[in-house]
Amino acid sequence: MKVILEKNVKGLGKKGEIVEASDGHARNYLIPRGLAKKANEGNVHNLKQKKKAKKRQARRELEEAKEKAKKLENKMFTIKVKAGDNGRLFGSVTSKDIANKIKKEIGEKIDKRKIELADNIRTLGTKNVSIKLHKGVTAKVKIKVTEA
């Protein structure tokens, strides 16, 4: 019997796949537990529609990430902080500070977890920072830390 898997089933397949299962296994185990549904014409059509919608959504997200990357690419953001002798900061500039500065200046909301910092910035000066917006889409910005 052909069934569409609703959840990942070990040894059978992953969610959304159409697989062949023995009649008894499908009727007595998979379907009653909500792990699968019969692969009739209507269910197969719904599955195809969901896959198309997912592809459209992924394409849209990629385009949005590319547009965001164009806005951010090679921009310089200046962050003013208190500093002591030898250019050492009182505290540090974190990815959250950078995300807030970007939102304030150009209105683009960036998730702080997408900002790739090896370690928080603890000295005055200019640093190059990568922002991973999407798989394969990365924007490089410059963060200039100055004394307030």
FIKOLZA-1660 file (N, C-alpha, C; in steps of 0.1 Angstrom, whole numbers, plus 5000, padded with zeros to 4 digits):
% residues 148
   i   px   py   pz ch aa at
   1 5009 4988 5000  A  M  N
   1 5000 5000 5000  A  M CA
   1 5009 5012 5000  A  M  C
   2 5006 5022 4992  A  K  N
   2 5014 5034 4991  A  K CA
   2 5008 5044 5002  A  K  C
   3 5017 5050 5010  A  V  N
   3 5013 5059 5020  A  V CA
   3 5022 5071 5019  A  V  C
   4 5017 5083 5024  A  I  N
   4 5024 5095 5026  A  I CA
   4 5028 5096 5040  A  I  C
   5 5041 5097 5043  A  L  N
   5 5045 5098 5057  A  L CA
   5 5043 5112 5063  A  L  C
   6 5036 5112 5075  A  E  N
   6 5033 5125 5082  A  E CA
   6 5045 5129 5091  A  E  C
   7 5053 5119 5095  A  K  N
   7 5064 5121 5104  A  K CA
   7 5075 5112 5099  A  K  C
   8 5088 5114 5103  A  N  N
   8 5099 5106 5100  A  N CA
   8 5096 5092 5107  A  N  C
   9 5098 5081 5099  A  V  N
   9 5097 5068 5104  A  V CA
   9 5110 5060 5102  A  V  C
  10 5116 5056 5112  A  K  N
  10 5129 5049 5111  A  K CA
  10 5128 5037 5103  A  K  C
  11 5136 5035 5093  A  G  N
  11 5136 5023 5084  A  G CA
  11 5126 5024 5073  A  G  C
  12 5118 5035 5072  A  L  N
  12 5108 5036 5062  A  L CA
  12 5110 5048 5053  A  L  C
  13 5112 5060 5060  A  G  N
  13 5114 5072 5052  A  G CA
  13 5112 5085 5060  A  G  C
  14 5113 5096 5054  A  K  N
  14 5112 5109 5060  A  K CA
  14 5098 5115 5058  A  K  C
  15 5095 5125 5066  A  K  N
  15 5082 5132 5064  A  K CA
  15 5080 5138 5050  A  K  C
  16 5068 5136 5045  A  G  N
  16 5065 5141 5032  A  G CA
  16 5068 5131 5020  A  G  C
  17 5074 5120 5023  A  E  N
  17 5078 5111 5012  A  E CA
  17 5066 5101 5010  A  E  C
  18 5065 5097 4997  A  I  N
  18 5055 5086 4994  A  I CA
  18 5063 5073 4993  A  I  C
  19 5059 5064 5002  A  V  N
  19 5066 5051 5003  A  V CA
  19 5056 5039 5002  A  V  C
  20 5062 5028 4999  A  E  N
  20 5054 5016 4998  A  E CA
  20 5056 5008 5011  A  E  C
  21 5045 5006 5018  A  A  N
  21 5045 4998 5031  A  A CA
  21 5036 4986 5029  A  A  C
  22 5038 4976 5037  A  S  N
  22 5029 4964 5036  A  S CA
  22 5015 4969 5041  A  S  C
  23 5005 4962 5036  A  D  N
  23 4991 4966 5039  A  D CA
  23 4989 4965 5054  A  D  C
  24 4993 4955 5061  A  G  N
  24 4991 4953 5075  A  G CA
  24 4998 4964 5083  A  G  C
  25 5010 4966 5080  A  H  N
  25 5018 4976 5087  A  H CA
  25 5012 4990 5085  A  H  C
  26 5007 4993 5073  A  A  N
  26 5001 5006 5071  A  A CA
  26 4988 5008 5078  A  A  C
  27 4979 4997 5077  A  R  N
  27 4966 4998 5083  A  R CA
  27 4966 4997 5098  A  R  C
  28 4975 4989 5104  A  N  N
  28 4975 4986 5118  A  N CA
  28 4984 4995 5126  A  N  C
  29 4994 5000 5120  A  Y  N
  29 5004 5008 5128  A  Y CA
  29 5006 5022 5123  A  Y  C
  30 5009 5024 5111  A  L  N
  30 5012 5038 5106  A  L CA
  30 5000 5047 5106  A  L  C
  31 4989 5043 5100  A  I  N
  31 4978 5052 5099  A  I CA
  31 4971 5055 5112  A  I  C
  32 4968 5045 5121  A  P  N
  32 4962 5048 5134  A  P CA
  32 4970 5057 5143  A  P  C
  33 4984 5056 5142  A  R  N
  33 4992 5064 5150  A  R CA
  33 4995 5078 5144  A  R  C
  34 4989 5081 5133  A  G  N
  34 4991 5094 5126  A  G CA
  34 5005 5095 5120  A  G  C
  35 5012 5084 5118  A  L  N
  35 5025 5085 5112  A  L CA
  35 5024 5086 5096  A  L  C
  36 5013 5082 5091  A  A  N
  36 5011 5082 5076  A  A CA
  36 4997 5083 5073  A  A  C
  37 4994 5087 5060  A  K  N
  37 4980 5086 5055  A  K CA
  37 4981 5080 5041  A  K  C
  38 4969 5075 5037  A  K  N
  38 4969 5068 5024  A  K CA
  38 4972 5077 5013  A  K  C
  39 4979 5072 5003  A  A  N
  39 4984 5080 4992  A  A CA
  39 4974 5080 4981  A  A  C
  40 4962 5085 4984  A  N  N
  40 4952 5086 4973  A  N CA
  40 4954 5099 4965  A  N  C
  41 4946 5101 4955  A  E  N
  41 4948 5112 4945  A  E CA
  41 4948 5126 4952  A  E  C
  42 4938 5128 4961  A  G  N
  42 4937 5141 4968  A  G CA
  42 4948 5144 4977  A  G  C
  43 4953 5133 4985  A  N  N
  43 4964 5135 4994  A  N CA
  43 4977 5138 4987  A  N  C
  44 4979 5131 4975  A  V  N
  44 4991 5133 4967  A  V CA
  44 4991 5148 4962  A  V  C
  45 4980 5152 4957  A  H  N
  45 4978 5166 4952  A  H CA
  45 4981 5176 4962  A  H  C
  46 4976 5174 4975  A  N  N
  46 4979 5183 4986  A  N CA
  46 4994 5184 4989  A  N  C
  47 5000 5172 4989  A  L  N
  47 5014 5171 4992  A  L CA
  47 5022 5179 4981  A  L  C
  48 5019 5178 4969  A  K  N
  48 5026 5185 4958  A  K CA
  48 5024 5200 4960  A  K  C
  49 5012 5204 4964  A  Q  N
  49 5009 5219 4966  A  Q CA
  49 5017 5224 4978  A  Q  C
  50 5019 5216 4988  A  K  N
  50 5027 5220 5000  A  K CA
  50 5041 5222 4996  A  K  C
  51 5046 5212 4988  A  K  N
  51 5060 5213 4984  A  K CA
  51 5063 5225 4975  A  K  C
  52 5054 5228 4966  A  K  N
  52 5055 5240 4958  A  K CA
  52 5055 5253 4966  A  K  C
  53 5046 5253 4976  A  A  N
  53 5045 5265 4985  A  A CA
  53 5058 5267 4993  A  A  C
  54 5064 5255 4998  A  K  N
  54 5076 5256 5005  A  K CA
  54 5088 5261 4996  A  K  C
  55 5088 5257 4984  A  K  N
  55 5098 5262 4975  A  K CA
  55 5097 5277 4972  A  K  C
  56 5085 5281 4970  A  R  N
  56 5082 5296 4968  A  R CA
  56 5087 5304 4980  A  R  C
  57 5083 5299 4992  A  Q  N
  57 5087 5305 5005  A  Q CA
  57 5103 5306 5006  A  Q  C
  58 5109 5295 5003  A  A  N
  58 5124 5295 5004  A  A CA
  58 5130 5304 4994  A  A  C
  59 5125 5305 4981  A  R  N
  59 5129 5314 4971  A  R CA
  59 5127 5329 4976  A  R  C
  60 5116 5332 4982  A  R  N
  60 5113 5345 4987  A  R CA
  60 5123 5349 4998  A  R  C
  61 5125 5340 5007  A  E  N
  61 5135 5343 5018  A  E CA
  61 5149 5346 5012  A  E  C
  62 5153 5338 5002  A  L  N
  62 5166 5340 4996  A  L CA
  62 5167 5354 4990  A  L  C
  63 5156 5358 4982  A  E  N
  63 5156 5371 4976  A  E CA
  63 5156 5382 4986  A  E  C
  64 5149 5381 4997  A  E  N
  64 5149 5391 5008  A  E CA
  64 5163 5392 5014  A  E  C
  65 5169 5380 5016  A  A  N
  65 5183 5381 5022  A  A CA
  65 5193 5388 5012  A  A  C
  66 5191 5385 4999  A  K  N
  66 5200 5392 4990  A  K CA
  66 5198 5407 4990  A  K  C
  67 5185 5411 4990  A  E  N
  67 5183 5426 4991  A  E CA
  67 5189 5432 5004  A  E  C
  68 5187 5425 5015  A  K  N
  68 5193 5430 5027  A  K CA
  68 5208 5431 5026  A  K  C
  69 5214 5421 5020  A  A  N
  69 5229 5421 5018  A  A CA
  69 5233 5433 5010  A  A  C
  70 5226 5436 5000  A  K  N
  70 5229 5448 4991  A  K CA
  70 5229 5461 5000  A  K  C
  71 5219 5462 5008  A  K  N
  71 5218 5474 5017  A  K CA
  71 5229 5475 5027  A  K  C
  72 5234 5463 5032  A  L  N
  72 5244 5463 5042  A  L CA
  72 5258 5463 5037  A  L  C
  73 5260 5458 5025  A  E  N
  73 5274 5455 5020  A  E CA
  73 5282 5468 5020  A  E  C
  74 5294 5466 5027  A  N  N
  74 5304 5477 5028  A  N CA
  74 5300 5489 5035  A  N  C
  75 5290 5489 5043  A  K  N
  75 5286 5500 5051  A  K CA
  75 5295 5501 5064  A  K  C
  76 5296 5513 5069  A  M  N
  76 5303 5515 5081  A  M CA
  76 5294 5520 5092  A  M  C
  77 5294 5513 5103  A  F  N
  77 5286 5517 5115  A  F CA
  77 5295 5522 5126  A  F  C
  78 5292 5533 5132  A  T  N
  78 5300 5538 5142  A  T CA
  78 5293 5537 5156  A  T  C
  79 5300 5530 5165  A  I  N
  79 5295 5528 5178  A  I CA
  79 5304 5536 5188  A  I  C
  80 5297 5544 5196  A  K  N
  80 5305 5552 5206  A  K CA
  80 5304 5546 5220  A  K  C
  81 5315 5543 5226  A  V  N
  81 5315 5537 5239  A  V CA
  81 5326 5544 5248  A  V  C
  82 5325 5542 5261  A  K  N
  82 5335 5548 5270  A  K CA
  82 5347 5539 5269  A  K  C
  83 5359 5545 5269  A  A  N
  83 5371 5538 5269  A  A CA
  83 5381 5544 5279  A  A  C
  84 5391 5535 5283  A  G  N
  84 5401 5540 5292  A  G CA
  84 5414 5542 5285  A  G  C
  85 5425 5540 5292  A  D  N
  85 5438 5542 5286  A  D CA
  85 5441 5531 5276  A  D  C
  86 5450 5534 5266  A  N  N
  86 5454 5525 5256  A  N CA
  86 5443 5520 5247  A  N  C
  87 5432 5527 5247  A  G  N
  87 5421 5523 5238  A  G CA
  87 5413 5511 5243  A  G  C
  88 5414 5507 5255  A  R  N
  88 5406 5496 5261  A  R CA
  88 5393 5501 5265  A  R  C
  89 5382 5493 5262  A  L  N
  89 5369 5497 5265  A  L CA
  89 5365 5493 5279  A  L  C
  90 5356 5501 5285  A  F  N
  90 5349 5496 5297  A  F CA
  90 5338 5487 5293  A  F  C
  91 5340 5475 5293  A  G  N
  91 5330 5465 5288  A  G CA
  91 5334 5461 5274  A  G  C
  92 5324 5458 5265  A  S  N
  92 5327 5454 5252  A  S CA
  92 5316 5457 5242  A  S  C
  93 5318 5457 5230  A  V  N
  93 5308 5458 5220  A  V CA
  93 5304 5444 5215  A  V  C
  94 5291 5441 5217  A  T  N
  94 5286 5427 5214  A  T CA
  94 5278 5427 5201  A  T  C
  95 5275 5415 5197  A  S  N
  95 5267 5413 5185  A  S CA
  95 5253 5420 5187  A  S  C
  96 5248 5420 5199  A  K  N
  96 5235 5427 5202  A  K CA
  96 5236 5442 5199  A  K  C
  97 5247 5448 5204  A  D  N
  97 5250 5462 5201  A  D CA
  97 5250 5465 5186  A  D  C
  98 5257 5457 5179  A  I  N
  98 5258 5458 5164  A  I CA
  98 5244 5457 5158  A  I  C
  99 5237 5447 5162  A  A  N
  99 5223 5445 5156  A  A CA
  99 5214 5458 5159  A  A  C
 100 5215 5463 5171  A  N  N
 100 5207 5475 5175  A  N CA
 100 5211 5487 5166  A  N  C
 101 5224 5489 5164  A  K  N
 101 5229 5500 5156  A  K CA
 101 5225 5499 5142  A  K  C
 102 5225 5487 5136  A  I  N
 102 5221 5485 5122  A  I CA
 102 5206 5488 5121  A  I  C
 103 5198 5484 5131  A  K  N
 103 5183 5486 5131  A  K CA
 103 5181 5501 5132  A  K  C
 104 5188 5508 5140  A  K  N
 104 5186 5522 5143  A  K CA
 104 5190 5530 5130  A  K  C
 105 5201 5527 5123  A  E  N
 105 5206 5535 5112  A  E CA
 105 5198 5532 5099  A  E  C
 106 5196 5519 5095  A  I  N
 106 5190 5517 5082  A  I CA
 106 5177 5509 5083  A  I  C
 107 5172 5506 5095  A  G  N
 107 5159 5501 5097  A  G CA
 107 5158 5486 5094  A  G  C
 108 5169 5479 5092  A  E  N
 108 5169 5465 5089  A  E CA
 108 5171 5457 5102  A  E  C
 109 5161 5449 5105  A  K  N
 109 5162 5441 5118  A  K CA
 109 5171 5429 5114  A  K  C
 110 5182 5427 5122  A  I  N
 110 5192 5416 5121  A  I CA
 110 5192 5408 5134  A  I  C
 111 5191 5395 5132  A  D  N
 111 5192 5387 5144  A  D CA
 111 5206 5387 5149  A  D  C
 112 5208 5389 5162  A  K  N
 112 5221 5390 5167  A  K CA
 112 5229 5377 5166  A  K  C
 113 5222 5366 5164  A  R  N
 113 5229 5353 5163  A  R CA
 113 5235 5351 5149  A  R  C
 114 5230 5360 5139  A  K  N
 114 5235 5359 5126  A  K CA
 114 5248 5367 5124  A  K  C
 115 5252 5375 5134  A  I  N
 115 5264 5383 5133  A  I CA
 115 5275 5375 5138  A  I  C
 116 5285 5373 5129  A  E  N
 116 5297 5364 5132  A  E CA
 116 5308 5372 5138  A  E  C
 117 5309 5371 5151  A  L  N
 117 5320 5378 5159  A  L CA
 117 5328 5366 5166  A  L  C
 118 5341 5366 5163  A  A  N
 118 5349 5356 5170  A  A CA
 118 5348 5358 5185  A  A  C
 119 5349 5371 5189  A  D  N
 119 5349 5375 5203  A  D CA
 119 5343 5389 5204  A  D  C
 120 5338 5393 5215  A  N  N
 120 5333 5407 5216  A  N CA
 120 5344 5417 5213  A  N  C
 121 5341 5428 5208  A  I  N
 121 5351 5439 5205  A  I CA
 121 5354 5446 5218  A  I  C
 122 5367 5446 5222  A  R  N
 122 5371 5452 5234  A  R CA
 122 5381 5464 5233  A  R  C
 123 5384 5467 5220  A  T  N
 123 5393 5479 5218  A  T CA
 123 5387 5488 5208  A  T  C
 124 5393 5501 5208  A  L  N
 124 5388 5511 5198  A  L CA
 124 5394 5507 5185  A  L  C
 125 5387 5512 5174  A  G  N
 125 5392 5509 5161  A  G CA
 125 5381 5504 5152  A  G  C
 126 5385 5500 5140  A  T  N
 126 5376 5495 5130  A  T CA
 126 5378 5480 5128  A  T  C
 127 5367 5473 5128  A  K  N
 127 5367 5458 5127  A  K CA
 127 5357 5454 5115  A  K  C
 128 5361 5444 5107  A  N  N
 128 5353 5439 5097  A  N CA
 128 5344 5428 5103  A  N  C
 129 5331 5428 5101  A  V  N
 129 5322 5418 5107  A  V CA
 129 5314 5412 5096  A  V  C
 130 5312 5399 5096  A  S  N
 130 5303 5392 5086  A  S CA
 130 5290 5390 5093  A  S  C
 131 5279 5391 5084  A  I  N
 131 5266 5389 5089  A  I CA
 131 5260 5378 5079  A  I  C
 132 5257 5366 5085  A  K  N
 132 5252 5355 5077  A  K CA
 132 5237 5357 5076  A  K  C
 133 5232 5362 5065  A  L  N
 133 5217 5364 5064  A  L CA
 133 5209 5352 5059  A  L  C
 134 5215 5343 5052  A  H  N
 134 5209 5331 5047  A  H CA
 134 5220 5322 5042  A  H  C
 135 5216 5310 5040  A  K  N
 135 5226 5300 5036  A  K CA
 135 5232 5305 5022  A  K  C
 136 5245 5308 5022  A  G  N
 136 5251 5313 5010  A  G CA
 136 5250 5328 5008  A  G  C
 137 5244 5335 5017  A  V  N
 137 5243 5350 5015  A  V CA
 137 5249 5356 5028  A  V  C
 138 5260 5362 5026  A  T  N
 138 5267 5369 5037  A  T CA
 138 5271 5383 5033  A  T  C
 139 5268 5392 5043  A  A  N
 139 5272 5406 5041  A  A CA
 139 5283 5410 5050  A  A  C
 140 5292 5418 5045  A  K  N
 140 5304 5423 5053  A  K CA
 140 5302 5437 5056  A  K  C
 141 5303 5441 5068  A  V  N
 141 5301 5455 5073  A  V CA
 141 5313 5458 5081  A  V  C
 142 5316 5471 5083  A  K  N
 142 5327 5476 5091  A  K CA
 142 5321 5483 5103  A  K  C
 143 5326 5479 5115  A  I  N
 143 5322 5485 5128  A  I CA
 143 5333 5494 5133  A  I  C
 144 5330 5507 5134  A  K  N
 144 5341 5516 5139  A  K CA
 144 5337 5519 5154  A  K  C
 145 5346 5515 5163  A  V  N
 145 5344 5518 5177  A  V CA
 145 5352 5530 5181  A  V  C
 146 5344 5540 5185  A  T  N
 146 5351 5553 5189  A  T CA
 146 5348 5556 5204  A  T  C
 147 5356 5565 5209  A  E  N
 147 5354 5569 5223  A  E CA
 147 5343 5580 5224  A  E  C
 148 5335 5578 5234  A  A  N
 148 5323 5587 5236  A  A CA
 148 5328 5600 5243  A  A  C
% end
